[in-house]
Amino acid sequence: MYLTTEKKQEIFEKYGKSNTDTGSPEAQIALFSYRISHLTEHLKSNHKDYTTQRALKMLVGKRRRLLDYLIRTDINRYRAIIAQKELGIRK
């Protein structure tokens, strides 16, 4: 499996407040970004997998909504998450 419990805790520890912080927008955006990159790699070799395409579009939408929420509530936290290049998020 590509996303183990240890990997999730590592993501939450790096981008959240702690390894058990699963609810902050930053941690969720980081987790969605990891899943999006995995699905993108899958679709490069399986371009007719339309179910995965739909799931990818839904994840991108969820991440976009969380980013929009951060813009509305705290612009500094939004700028901090955008500045992290390893997530691959552009403005």
C-alpha positions as CSV (number, residue, x, y, z in Angstrom):
1,M,0.0,0.0,0.0
2,Y,1.3,3.4,-0.9
3,L,0.0,5.3,2.1
4,T,0.8,3.6,5.4
5,T,0.0,4.8,8.9
6,E,3.7,5.7,9.4
7,K,3.7,7.8,6.3
8,K,0.5,9.6,7.4
9,Q,2.0,10.3,10.8
10,E,5.2,11.6,9.1
11,I,3.1,14.0,6.9
12,F,1.0,15.2,9.9
13,E,4.1,15.7,12.0
14,K,5.9,17.7,9.3
15,Y,3.0,19.9,8.2
16,G,0.7,19.9,11.2
17,K,1.2,20.9,14.8
18,S,2.0,17.3,15.9
19,N,1.8,13.8,14.5
20,T,-1.7,13.4,15.9
21,D,-2.9,16.7,14.3
22,T,-5.1,15.4,11.5
23,G,-7.6,18.2,11.4
24,S,-5.6,21.3,10.6
25,P,-6.0,22.6,7.0
26,E,-2.2,22.5,6.5
27,A,-2.0,18.8,7.4
28,Q,-5.0,17.9,5.2
29,I,-3.7,19.8,2.3
30,A,-0.3,18.0,2.6
31,L,-2.0,14.6,2.7
32,F,-4.2,15.5,-0.3
33,S,-1.1,16.6,-2.2
34,Y,0.6,13.3,-1.5
35,R,-2.4,11.4,-2.7
36,I,-2.7,13.6,-5.8
37,S,0.9,13.0,-6.8
38,H,0.4,9.2,-6.4
39,L,-2.7,9.2,-8.5
40,T,-1.0,11.4,-11.1
41,E,1.8,8.9,-11.4
42,H,-0.7,6.1,-11.7
43,L,-2.6,7.8,-14.5
44,K,0.6,8.4,-16.5
45,S,0.7,4.6,-17.2
46,N,-3.0,3.9,-17.0
47,H,-4.5,6.7,-19.0
48,K,-7.9,5.0,-19.5
49,D,-8.6,4.5,-15.8
50,Y,-11.5,6.9,-15.7
51,T,-12.5,6.1,-12.1
52,T,-9.1,7.2,-10.9
53,Q,-9.4,10.4,-13.1
54,R,-12.7,11.2,-11.3
55,A,-11.1,10.5,-7.9
56,L,-8.1,12.8,-8.8
57,K,-10.5,15.6,-9.8
58,M,-12.4,15.2,-6.6
59,L,-9.2,15.4,-4.5
60,V,-8.0,18.5,-6.4
61,G,-11.4,20.1,-5.6
62,K,-11.1,19.2,-1.9
63,R,-7.6,20.7,-1.7
64,R,-8.8,23.8,-3.6
65,R,-11.6,24.3,-1.2
66,L,-9.3,24.0,1.8
67,L,-6.9,26.5,0.2
68,D,-9.8,28.9,-0.3
69,Y,-10.8,28.5,3.3
70,L,-7.2,29.4,4.4
71,I,-7.3,32.5,2.2
72,R,-10.5,33.6,3.8
73,T,-9.5,32.9,7.4
74,D,-5.7,33.4,7.6
75,I,-3.7,34.7,4.6
76,N,-0.4,34.1,6.3
77,R,-1.0,30.4,6.8
78,Y,-2.0,30.2,3.1
79,R,1.2,31.9,2.0
80,A,3.2,29.6,4.2
81,I,1.7,26.5,2.7
82,I,2.1,27.8,-0.9
83,A,5.8,28.6,-0.2
84,Q,6.6,25.0,0.5
85,K,7.8,23.7,-2.9
86,E,7.7,20.0,-2.1
87,L,3.9,20.1,-2.0
88,G,3.8,21.2,-5.6
89,I,1.0,23.8,-5.1
90,R,0.9,26.9,-7.3
91,K,-1.1,30.1,-6.8
